[in-house]
Amino acid sequence: MTERIILGIDPGTTIMGYGLIREKSAGKAELLALGVLELHKYDDHYTKLKVIFDRVTGLIDQFHPTELAIETPFYGKNVQSMLKLGRAQGTAIAAALSRSLDIYEYAPRKIKLAITGQGNASKEQVAALLQKMFAIAEIPANLDATDGLAAAVCHFYQKDKAPGAPVASGGSKAKSWKEFISNNPKRVK
């Protein structure tokens, strides 16, 4: 059996948060890495995307995860911001695909629910629970790091999830594309 290591990412074009965990035993995980990639120092959007790709592939090459758990962009009013965030997410996914990782997407509400039991929990509540769970000495100054870790932990709790199975925004999951299409006929053209 392959060792289960999960890379969690909170995508962003200013700051990308990430966390890596390894399954120690049934129901237990250990923290391998936690951090952020600061992108505000790059003026060009395409340079930011290259840096995201390079960092994600670097993390994969260093820690050898088998799965990527990534937060899906939430809906916002600023279309340009959403477009840039979607590109950042897509770049991280492309980096994971280039290394043959299984990809899983989770809505922010689903991640918060998995960690705190409340879908509307604050970043601070999520960070505090993760700090306690992994005995992290000090919560990172930038909570995007714990948001990336939260994505990994959320996925860790999803034992029965099939690789690549789509996740609906409400958090319900299909075990196959056929089941997803059957459950969502109006979303397929």
N, C-alpha and C positions, 0 to 999 in steps of 0.2 A: 504494500500500500504506500502511495506517495504521501510524504509529509504535507499536511494542509497548512499553507501559509496564505494569509489574505492581505492584500494591499487595499486600503481604503483611501478614497480621494474625495475631497471637497473642492471641486473645480472653481477656478477663478482666473480673471485676467489681471488682477492686481496682486492677489495672494492666493496660492493654491495650498490647501492643507492636506497632509497625508499621515497615515498611521499604518503600521504593519503589525500583525499578530500571528502567532503560531498556536495551533491546537496542541495543548499539553496532554490532556486526557478528556474523556467525555464531559462536556460542559465547562471545561476550564481552558482558558487561553492565557498566553503570556505575551507581553508587549515586547516587540523587537525594535521598533523605531517610531518616532513621532516628530513631526516638524512641519515647516512651511517653506514654500518657494516664493520669494518676494520678487514680483515682476514689475513693480512701479518704477524701477530704475531704467526700464527699457521704454523708449518712446514709440517704436514701431510695433504695431499689433502682430505682424508676422514674425518678428523676432521673438516676441513673447511666446508664440505658438511653438517655435523651434526649441526654445528653452524648456517649455513644458514637455515636449516630446523627449528631449535629451534627458531631462531629470527623471521622468517616469521610466524610460528604458534603463537608466542607470540604477534606479531602485530595484527594478526587476532583476537586472544582472547581478546586483549585490546580494539580494535576499532570496531570490528564486521563488517568489510566490506562484501559486497555481491558479489563483482567482483574484479578480479585481471587483471591488464593490465601489460604486461611484454614485454620488448624489446627483439626481436629475435636477436640472434648472427649474426653479419655481417660476410661476407666471408673474410677469411684472408689466408695468405700464410703459417703460422705455424700451422700444423695439430694438434700438441699436445696442443697448446693454445686453439684452437677451440674445441677440445674434452673436455678440462677442463671447458671452458665457457659453453658448452652445458650441462655438468653435473650440473653446478651451476644453470643454468636456469631450468633444469629438477627437481632439488631438490626444488626450490622455487615453481614450479608448483605442485609437489607432496604435499608440505605443504598446498597449497591452496585447492587441491583436498581432502586432509584429513579433511578439514573443510567445504567441499561442496560449494566452491565458483565457480562462472562461470569464465572461463579463456578466455582471449583475448590476442593475440600476435600481435605486431606491429613492422614493420621494422624501423630501425633508421631514414631513410629518411621520412617515413610517419609521425613519431612523430615530427620531425623538421618542416615539412610542416604544420602540424596542429597548431603548436605553433607560428611559425614565418612567415609562408606563403612561405618559401623557404626550399626545401628539402636538400640543402647543407649548411644550417646555421651552425655557430660554436656553441660550448657548451656555450661560453660566451654570444652569442646573445640569445640563448634559456633561459639561466639563467636570463638575464636582463629583458626579457619580462615577465617571471614568477614572478620576484621580483616586477615588476610594477602591474601585475595582482592581486597578493595576498598581496600587501603592505608589503613585507618581508623587515624588517629593514636592514638586512645585508645579502648579498649573501653568502651562505656557502663556506668555504675555499675549500672544495672538491666538484666539480661540478657533481659528480656522484649522489649526493643528488637531485639536480635539474633535472638531467636526469630521475631519478625515478619518480619525480613529473610530469615531462613532459609526461611520459607514461600514468599516470592517467588522466591528462588533455586531452591528445589525445583521450583516450577512452571516456571521458566525452562528447566530441564533436560528437561522433559516435552514434547518437540517434537511428538509424534504424537497428543496428547490432543485429543479432540473437545470443543467447548464443552458444558458441562453434563453430561458423561459421569460417571456415578457412580464413586467410588473405593471399593473394598472395604477393610475395615480392615487386611487383610494387605498392601495396596499394589497388588494386581492391579487392572487397569482394564479397563472395557468401553468400546467405541467408540460404543455406542448403548444406549438403554434396552432395546431388543429383545434385544440381546446380553446385557445384565445380567440380564434376566428369564430368558433361556435358561440362563445359567450359574448362576442362583440360584433355582430353582423353589420351594424351601421357604421363601424369604423373601417370596414374593408370595401374598396371600390373595385 
